[in-house]
Amino acid sequence: MSMEQLRDHMIASKGITAETFNANVISKCDEICRLVFETCKDKLEQKFGCFELFGLDFLLDEDLNPELIEINTNPAIFTDT
């Protein structure tokens, strides 16, 4: 489920606004990602002309607070799961 699909689902089923979702979920997930990579940036290998994908999995509680549950260095990027 993409973030857009999750947002649309939460708006339709929970009656929250897009602004509430963006403030409580998107901005908090962005901040957690920033902190994670800021913390470990000196340990990441840099290769010119290359990039690496990381998958960060979050769990939302009933108050829409995201919790980071794991980071994958080889995430599945299938669109049908």
Residue frames as a rotation matrix with the C-alpha (Angstrom) as fourth column:
MET 1
0.589 0.808 0.000 0.00
0.808 -0.589 0.000 0.00
0.000 0.000 -1.000 0.00
SER 2
-0.315 -0.682 0.660 1.46
0.629 -0.671 -0.393 3.33
0.711 0.291 0.640 -0.97
MET 3
-0.834 -0.015 -0.551 1.37
0.465 -0.557 -0.689 6.31
-0.296 -0.831 0.471 1.36
GLU 4
-0.803 0.577 -0.148 -1.24
-0.577 -0.693 0.433 7.89
0.147 0.433 0.889 -0.91
GLN 5
-0.231 0.728 -0.646 -3.43
-0.041 0.656 0.754 4.79
0.972 0.201 -0.121 -0.69
LEU 6
-0.465 0.011 -0.885 -3.03
0.841 0.320 -0.437 4.69
0.278 -0.947 -0.158 3.08
ARG 7
-0.959 0.098 -0.265 -3.88
0.004 -0.933 -0.359 8.40
-0.283 -0.345 0.895 3.33
ASP 8
-0.574 0.783 -0.237 -6.99
-0.612 -0.218 0.760 7.94
0.544 0.582 0.605 1.17
HIS 9
-0.206 0.463 -0.862 -8.05
0.402 0.843 0.356 4.92
0.892 -0.273 -0.360 3.23
MET 10
-0.660 -0.106 -0.744 -7.59
0.750 -0.146 -0.644 6.79
-0.040 -0.983 0.176 6.51
ILE 11
-0.922 0.369 -0.115 -9.55
-0.377 -0.924 0.056 9.78
-0.086 0.095 0.992 5.19
ALA 12
-0.357 0.827 -0.435 -12.40
-0.496 0.226 0.838 7.56
0.791 0.515 0.330 4.01
SER 13
0.051 0.399 -0.916 -12.59
0.402 0.831 0.384 5.19
0.914 -0.388 -0.118 6.97
LYS 14
-0.281 -0.257 -0.925 -11.39
0.957 -0.010 -0.288 7.28
0.065 -0.966 0.249 9.94
GLY 15
0.693 0.690 0.210 -12.60
0.690 -0.719 0.084 10.71
0.209 0.087 -0.974 8.91
ILE 16
0.131 -0.707 -0.695 -9.25
0.534 -0.540 0.650 12.44
-0.835 -0.456 0.307 9.28
THR 17
0.904 0.128 -0.407 -8.11
-0.217 -0.684 -0.697 15.20
-0.368 0.718 -0.591 6.95
ALA 18
0.705 -0.692 0.157 -5.21
0.504 0.333 -0.797 15.07
0.499 0.641 0.583 4.54
GLU 19
0.265 -0.596 0.758 -3.54
-0.467 -0.767 -0.439 17.82
0.843 -0.238 -0.482 6.57
THR 20
0.592 0.007 0.806 -3.79
-0.780 0.257 0.571 15.73
-0.203 -0.966 0.158 9.76
PHE 21
0.930 -0.260 0.261 -2.38
0.302 0.943 -0.137 12.69
-0.211 0.206 0.956 7.99
ASN 22
0.517 -0.772 0.368 0.49
0.291 -0.246 -0.925 14.71
0.805 0.586 0.098 6.51
ALA 23
0.237 -0.417 0.877 1.32
-0.742 -0.660 -0.113 16.32
0.626 -0.624 -0.466 9.86
ASN 24
0.511 0.062 0.857 1.01
-0.782 0.448 0.434 13.17
-0.357 -0.892 0.277 11.98
VAL 25
0.772 -0.172 0.612 2.34
0.242 0.970 -0.032 10.53
-0.588 0.173 0.790 9.63
ILE 26
0.759 -0.470 0.450 4.29
0.503 -0.015 -0.864 11.89
0.413 0.883 0.225 6.67
SER 27
0.509 -0.601 0.616 6.25
-0.491 -0.791 -0.366 14.55
0.707 -0.116 -0.697 8.54
LYS 28
0.557 -0.295 0.777 7.05
-0.726 0.281 0.627 12.22
-0.403 -0.913 -0.058 11.45
CYS 29
0.800 -0.282 0.530 8.19
0.417 0.896 -0.153 9.42
-0.432 0.343 0.834 9.12
ASP 30
0.695 -0.556 0.455 10.35
0.224 -0.434 -0.873 11.93
0.683 0.709 -0.177 7.23
GLU 31
0.490 -0.501 0.713 11.92
-0.801 -0.582 0.141 13.09
0.344 -0.640 -0.687 10.49
ILE 32
0.680 -0.227 0.697 12.62
-0.287 0.792 0.538 9.52
-0.675 -0.566 0.473 11.62
CYS 33
0.800 -0.391 0.456 14.26
0.600 0.491 -0.632 8.77
0.023 0.779 0.627 8.25
ARG 34
0.611 -0.579 0.539 16.36
-0.205 -0.774 -0.599 11.91
0.765 0.256 -0.592 8.48
LEU 35
0.517 -0.385 0.765 17.53
-0.850 -0.123 0.512 11.03
-0.103 -0.914 -0.391 11.99
VAL 36
0.800 -0.199 0.566 18.37
0.124 0.978 0.168 7.44
-0.587 -0.064 0.807 11.04
PHE 37
0.677 -0.544 0.496 20.51
0.664 0.159 -0.731 8.45
0.318 0.824 0.469 8.07
GLU 38
0.577 -0.488 0.655 22.09
-0.481 -0.851 -0.209 11.38
0.660 -0.194 -0.726 9.91
THR 39
0.678 -0.267 0.685 23.12
-0.615 0.304 0.728 8.96
-0.403 -0.914 0.042 12.66
CYS 40
0.472 -0.457 0.754 24.71
0.283 0.889 0.361 6.37
-0.835 0.043 0.549 10.38
LYS 41
0.981 0.004 -0.193 25.93
-0.176 -0.390 -0.904 8.48
-0.079 0.921 -0.382 7.44
ASP 42
0.212 -0.977 -0.023 29.61
-0.969 -0.214 0.127 8.00
-0.129 -0.004 -0.992 8.35
LYS 43
-0.293 -0.288 0.912 29.18
-0.346 0.921 0.179 4.22
-0.891 -0.263 -0.369 8.22
LEU 44
0.731 0.616 0.294 27.59
0.092 0.338 -0.937 4.11
-0.676 0.712 0.191 4.76
GLU 45
-0.298 -0.857 0.419 29.85
0.565 0.195 0.801 3.26
-0.769 0.476 0.426 1.85
GLN 46
0.481 0.397 -0.782 29.96
-0.327 -0.746 -0.580 5.86
-0.814 0.534 -0.229 -0.90
LYS 47
-0.312 -0.518 0.797 30.50
0.639 0.506 0.579 4.73
-0.703 0.690 0.173 -4.49
PHE 48
-0.573 0.032 -0.819 30.64
-0.423 -0.867 0.262 7.27
-0.702 0.497 0.511 -7.30
GLY 49
-0.618 0.383 -0.687 27.78
-0.738 0.018 0.674 6.81
0.271 0.924 0.271 -9.78
CYS 50
-0.616 0.394 -0.682 25.93
0.330 0.915 0.231 4.28
0.715 -0.083 -0.694 -7.61
PHE 51
-0.327 0.547 0.770 23.04
-0.859 -0.512 -0.001 4.36
0.394 -0.662 0.638 -5.20
GLU 52
-0.913 0.085 -0.399 21.45
0.223 0.923 -0.313 1.97
0.342 -0.375 -0.862 -2.74
LEU 53
-0.059 0.961 0.271 17.80
-0.401 -0.272 0.875 1.53
0.914 -0.057 0.401 -1.82
PHE 54
-0.994 -0.104 -0.029 16.73
-0.011 0.369 -0.929 1.10
0.108 -0.924 -0.368 1.78
GLY 55
-0.137 0.987 -0.086 13.30
0.128 0.104 0.986 -0.01
0.982 0.124 -0.140 2.90
LEU 56
-0.961 -0.103 0.256 12.08
-0.222 -0.262 -0.939 1.48
0.163 -0.960 0.229 6.16
ASP 57
-0.312 0.875 -0.370 9.02
0.442 0.479 0.758 -0.20
0.841 0.073 -0.536 7.65
PHE 58
-0.858 0.118 0.499 6.76
-0.440 -0.672 -0.596 1.72
0.265 -0.731 0.628 9.98
LEU 59
-0.446 0.777 -0.445 3.86
0.805 0.565 0.179 0.71
0.391 -0.278 -0.877 12.19
LEU 60
-0.558 0.347 0.754 1.15
-0.314 -0.929 0.195 3.25
0.769 -0.128 0.627 13.04
ASP 61
-0.888 0.337 -0.312 -0.56
0.434 0.392 -0.811 3.20
-0.151 -0.856 -0.495 16.42
GLU 62
-0.043 0.991 0.127 -4.18
0.998 0.047 -0.030 4.21
-0.035 0.126 -0.991 16.92
ASP 63
0.540 0.176 -0.823 -3.14
0.329 -0.944 0.013 7.87
-0.775 -0.278 -0.568 17.29
LEU 64
0.954 -0.157 0.254 -1.26
0.238 -0.116 -0.964 7.78
0.181 0.981 -0.074 13.95
ASN 65
0.529 -0.844 0.094 2.15
-0.735 -0.400 0.547 7.86
-0.424 -0.358 -0.832 15.62
PRO 66
0.732 -0.285 -0.619 4.68
-0.341 0.633 -0.695 6.02
0.590 0.720 0.366 13.43
GLU 67
0.543 -0.625 0.562 7.12
-0.470 0.328 0.819 3.55
-0.696 -0.709 -0.115 14.97
LEU 68
0.125 -0.601 -0.789 10.13
-0.932 0.202 -0.301 2.40
0.340 0.773 -0.535 12.96
ILE 69
0.776 0.227 0.588 10.13
-0.475 0.824 0.309 -1.41
-0.415 -0.520 0.747 13.11
GLU 70
0.310 -0.750 0.584 12.91
0.520 0.648 0.556 -2.34
-0.796 0.131 0.591 10.68
ILE 71
0.380 -0.311 -0.871 15.24
-0.753 -0.651 -0.096 -1.19
-0.537 0.693 -0.481 7.95
ASN 72
0.666 -0.114 0.738 15.94
0.388 0.897 -0.211 -3.43
-0.638 0.426 0.641 4.96
THR 73
-0.140 -0.803 -0.580 19.11
-0.392 -0.493 0.777 -3.05
-0.909 0.336 -0.245 2.92
ASN 74
-0.994 -0.085 -0.068 17.67
-0.097 0.405 0.909 -5.19
-0.050 0.910 -0.411 0.12
PRO 75
-0.406 0.911 0.068 13.96
-0.361 -0.092 -0.928 -4.30
-0.839 -0.401 0.367 0.07
ALA 76
-0.441 0.414 0.796 11.46
0.803 0.578 0.145 -5.99
-0.400 0.704 -0.587 -2.21
ILE 77
-0.727 0.156 -0.669 10.29
-0.268 -0.961 0.068 -3.46
-0.632 0.229 0.740 -4.76
PHE 78
-0.774 0.547 0.320 7.43
0.619 0.544 0.567 -5.45
0.136 0.636 -0.759 -6.24
THR 79
-0.855 0.494 0.156 4.36
-0.489 -0.869 0.071 -3.39
0.171 -0.016 0.985 -6.96
ASP 80
-0.093 0.882 -0.462 1.85
-0.429 0.383 0.818 -6.22
0.899 0.274 0.343 -6.57
THR 81
-0.220 0.002 -0.976 2.41
0.701 0.695 -0.157 -7.09
0.678 -0.719 -0.154 -2.89
